[in-house]
Amino acid sequence: MSASAVEAPLDPTAAPLSELLKSHTAAAHTDAEESTFVAELMEGKLDTAALVSLLAQSLVIYRALETALDRFLDHPQLGGFIDPKLNRVAALEQDLAYHYGPDFDAMLADGRIAIVPATQAYADKLATLGHESIEFLLAHHYVRYMGDLSGGQIIQRMVQRHYGLADEGLNFYTFPEIPKPKPYKDAYRERLNTTDFTPAQLAAILDYASESFEMNRAVFVDLGIDRAARA
């Protein structure tokens, strides 16, 4: 193999962090979006139960994420990214109460609402590494919240068209305190680019961001397996 054919190692200082995150995670992002479960859900080939199950997985993940983030509100690097306007737990709790009733937490605890293995693994990792690594948390913060802001309204419209769900059961996909997502995302990217991270931190953030998409994809795979087993 010629030297020119060998892929050059990633230089985490070669471009602004926001640009590196987009390019470095592009393949993993596509793999997650094109997973069978997501594709079929967005095409209207599944049912309301599939979407509600996804919301349940999201609640478990966001409870772990937001609990971990709460420990770093005053951190000089991470704290500026943590914004209660982004928080999803309360919205997801409203959604599960709408779909399952007020006892949804008891149903999560005793397994009547199924949590797939990849979701539990994701939450467990957030609960452990999330207490130690601000690079890990920032990567997951970026992937999850910026993804929610970018695609939430589109997903809401699509699932309403396919499955006829009311707004009251889709709070997860709306950000009432962020009426204009684009300026918010632009400011977020600017903060990514201007926060003083070391090269080692930048490399870790990029790797953790790609891993985040893979962890999301694993949840979608497990949801498909669980759905097939229940058919």
C-alpha positions as CSV (number, residue, x, y, z in Angstrom):
1,M,0.0,0.0,0.0
2,S,1.4,3.4,-0.9
3,A,1.9,6.1,1.7
4,S,-0.8,8.2,0.0
5,A,-3.3,5.4,0.5
6,V,-2.9,5.3,4.2
7,E,-5.5,7.4,6.0
8,A,-3.9,10.3,7.8
9,P,-4.4,10.5,11.6
10,L,-7.0,12.9,12.8
11,D,-5.7,16.3,13.7
12,P,-8.1,17.7,16.3
13,T,-6.8,21.2,15.8
14,A,-7.1,21.2,12.0
15,A,-10.5,23.0,11.9
16,P,-13.1,24.5,14.3
17,L,-14.5,21.8,16.7
18,S,-18.0,22.2,15.3
19,E,-16.8,21.4,11.8
20,L,-14.7,18.5,13.0
21,L,-17.7,17.1,14.9
22,K,-19.9,17.2,11.8
23,S,-17.3,15.5,9.5
24,H,-16.0,13.0,12.1
25,T,-19.4,11.7,13.0
26,A,-20.9,11.8,9.5
27,A,-20.7,8.0,8.8
28,A,-21.9,7.0,12.3
29,H,-24.7,9.6,12.0
30,T,-25.9,8.1,8.7
31,D,-25.7,4.5,10.1
32,A,-28.0,5.5,13.0
33,E,-30.5,7.4,10.9
34,E,-30.7,4.6,8.3
35,S,-31.2,1.8,10.9
36,T,-34.2,-0.4,10.0
37,F,-36.3,0.6,13.0
38,V,-35.9,4.4,12.4
39,A,-36.4,4.1,8.7
40,E,-39.6,2.1,9.1
41,L,-40.9,4.4,11.8
42,M,-40.4,7.5,9.7
43,E,-42.0,5.8,6.7
44,G,-45.1,5.0,8.6
45,K,-44.5,1.2,8.5
46,L,-44.7,0.6,12.2
47,D,-47.3,1.8,14.8
48,T,-47.9,4.0,17.7
49,A,-46.5,1.4,20.1
50,A,-43.1,1.6,18.4
51,L,-42.9,5.3,18.8
52,V,-44.0,5.2,22.4
53,S,-41.4,2.5,23.1
54,L,-38.8,4.8,21.7
55,L,-40.0,7.6,24.0
56,A,-39.6,5.3,26.9
57,Q,-36.0,4.5,26.0
58,S,-35.3,8.2,25.6
59,L,-36.6,8.9,29.1
60,V,-34.2,6.4,30.6
61,I,-31.3,7.9,28.7
62,Y,-32.1,11.5,29.4
63,R,-32.6,10.9,33.1
64,A,-29.1,9.5,33.2
65,L,-27.7,12.3,31.0
66,E,-29.3,15.2,32.8
67,T,-28.4,13.8,36.3
68,A,-24.8,13.6,35.2
69,L,-24.8,17.1,33.7
70,D,-26.2,18.6,36.9
71,R,-22.8,17.8,38.5
72,F,-21.0,20.2,36.1
73,L,-23.1,23.3,36.1
74,D,-20.2,25.4,37.3
75,H,-17.5,23.7,35.3
76,P,-15.4,26.2,33.3
77,Q,-15.5,24.3,30.1
78,L,-18.8,22.3,30.2
79,G,-21.0,24.5,32.3
80,G,-21.7,27.0,29.6
81,F,-23.3,24.4,27.4
82,I,-25.7,23.2,30.1
83,D,-29.0,25.0,29.6
84,P,-32.3,24.1,31.2
85,K,-34.1,25.2,28.0
86,L,-32.7,22.0,26.4
87,N,-33.7,19.6,29.1
88,R,-35.9,16.7,27.9
89,V,-36.8,14.8,31.0
90,A,-39.9,16.7,32.0
91,A,-41.2,16.7,28.5
92,L,-40.7,12.9,28.2
93,E,-42.4,12.3,31.6
94,Q,-45.4,14.2,30.2
95,D,-45.4,12.0,27.1
96,L,-45.2,8.8,29.1
97,A,-47.9,9.9,31.4
98,Y,-50.1,10.6,28.4
99,H,-49.4,7.3,26.7
100,Y,-49.2,5.0,29.7
101,G,-50.9,6.9,32.5
102,P,-49.6,8.3,35.8
103,D,-48.1,5.0,36.9
104,F,-45.5,4.9,34.1
105,D,-42.6,4.9,36.6
106,A,-43.9,1.8,38.3
107,M,-44.4,0.2,34.9
108,L,-40.8,1.0,34.0
109,A,-39.6,-0.5,37.3
110,D,-41.5,-3.8,37.0
111,G,-40.9,-4.3,33.2
112,R,-44.4,-3.6,31.9
113,I,-42.7,-0.9,29.9
114,A,-39.8,-2.7,28.2
115,I,-36.3,-1.2,28.3
116,V,-34.0,-2.9,25.8
117,P,-30.5,-3.9,26.8
118,A,-28.8,-1.2,24.7
119,T,-30.8,1.5,26.5
120,Q,-29.8,0.3,29.9
121,A,-26.2,0.0,28.8
122,Y,-26.3,3.6,27.5
123,A,-27.8,4.9,30.8
124,D,-25.3,2.9,32.9
125,K,-22.4,4.4,31.0
126,L,-23.8,7.9,31.4
127,A,-24.1,7.2,35.1
128,T,-20.5,6.1,35.4
129,L,-18.2,7.7,32.9
130,G,-20.5,10.8,32.9
131,H,-19.4,11.5,36.4
132,E,-15.7,11.4,35.4
133,S,-15.3,12.8,31.9
134,I,-16.5,16.2,30.7
135,E,-15.4,15.3,27.2
136,F,-17.7,12.3,27.2
137,L,-20.6,14.4,28.5
138,L,-20.0,17.2,26.0
139,A,-20.0,14.7,23.1
140,H,-23.3,13.2,24.2
141,H,-24.7,16.7,24.9
142,Y,-23.9,17.8,21.4
143,V,-25.2,14.6,19.7
144,R,-28.4,14.4,21.6
145,Y,-29.6,17.9,22.1
146,M,-28.4,19.4,18.8
147,G,-29.9,16.4,17.0
148,D,-33.2,17.0,18.9
149,L,-33.2,20.7,17.9
150,S,-32.4,19.9,14.3
151,G,-34.8,17.1,13.7
152,G,-37.5,17.2,16.4
153,Q,-40.1,19.3,14.6
154,I,-39.7,17.3,11.4
155,I,-40.1,14.0,13.3
156,Q,-43.1,15.3,15.1
157,R,-44.8,16.2,11.9
158,M,-44.0,12.9,10.3
159,V,-45.2,10.7,13.1
160,Q,-48.4,12.8,13.5
161,R,-49.1,12.3,9.8
162,H,-48.4,8.6,9.9
163,Y,-49.8,7.7,13.3
164,G,-52.3,10.4,14.2
165,L,-50.7,11.3,17.5
166,A,-51.8,14.4,19.5
167,D,-49.3,17.1,20.4
168,E,-49.9,16.2,24.1
169,G,-48.1,12.9,23.6
170,L,-45.1,14.4,21.6
171,N,-43.7,17.0,24.0
172,F,-40.2,15.5,23.5
173,Y,-40.0,16.9,20.1
174,T,-40.8,20.5,20.9
175,F,-38.7,23.2,22.6
176,P,-41.1,25.9,23.7
177,E,-38.3,28.0,25.2
178,I,-36.3,27.9,22.0
179,P,-38.6,29.3,19.3
180,K,-35.9,29.8,16.8
181,P,-33.5,26.8,16.8
182,K,-31.1,28.1,14.1
183,P,-29.7,31.1,16.1
184,Y,-29.5,28.8,19.2
185,K,-27.5,26.2,17.3
186,D,-25.3,28.8,15.7
187,A,-24.4,30.1,19.2
188,Y,-23.8,26.6,20.4
189,R,-21.4,25.9,17.6
190,E,-19.6,29.2,18.3
191,R,-19.2,28.1,22.0
192,L,-17.8,24.8,20.8
193,N,-15.3,26.7,18.6
194,T,-14.2,29.2,21.3
195,T,-14.0,27.0,24.4
196,D,-10.4,26.3,25.3
197,F,-9.9,22.6,25.0
198,T,-6.5,20.8,24.8
199,P,-5.7,18.7,21.7
200,A,-6.2,15.6,23.8
201,Q,-9.6,16.8,24.9
202,L,-10.6,17.6,21.4
203,A,-9.7,14.2,20.2
204,A,-11.6,12.6,23.0
205,I,-14.7,14.7,22.3
206,L,-14.7,13.6,18.6
207,D,-14.3,9.9,19.5
208,Y,-17.0,10.0,22.1
209,A,-19.4,11.8,19.7
210,S,-19.0,9.0,17.1
211,E,-19.5,6.5,19.9
212,S,-22.7,8.3,20.9
213,F,-24.2,7.7,17.5
214,E,-23.2,4.1,17.7
215,M,-24.9,3.8,21.1
216,N,-28.0,5.3,19.7
217,R,-27.9,2.9,16.8
218,A,-27.6,0.0,19.2
219,V,-30.8,1.1,20.9
220,F,-32.6,1.2,17.5
221,V,-31.3,-2.3,16.7
222,D,-32.5,-3.7,20.1
223,L,-35.9,-2.0,19.6
224,G,-36.3,-3.8,16.3
225,I,-35.3,-7.1,17.9
226,D,-37.7,-6.6,20.8
227,R,-40.5,-5.7,18.4
228,A,-39.9,-8.8,16.3
229,A,-39.9,-11.0,19.4
230,R,-43.3,-9.6,20.5
231,A,-44.9,-10.0,17.0
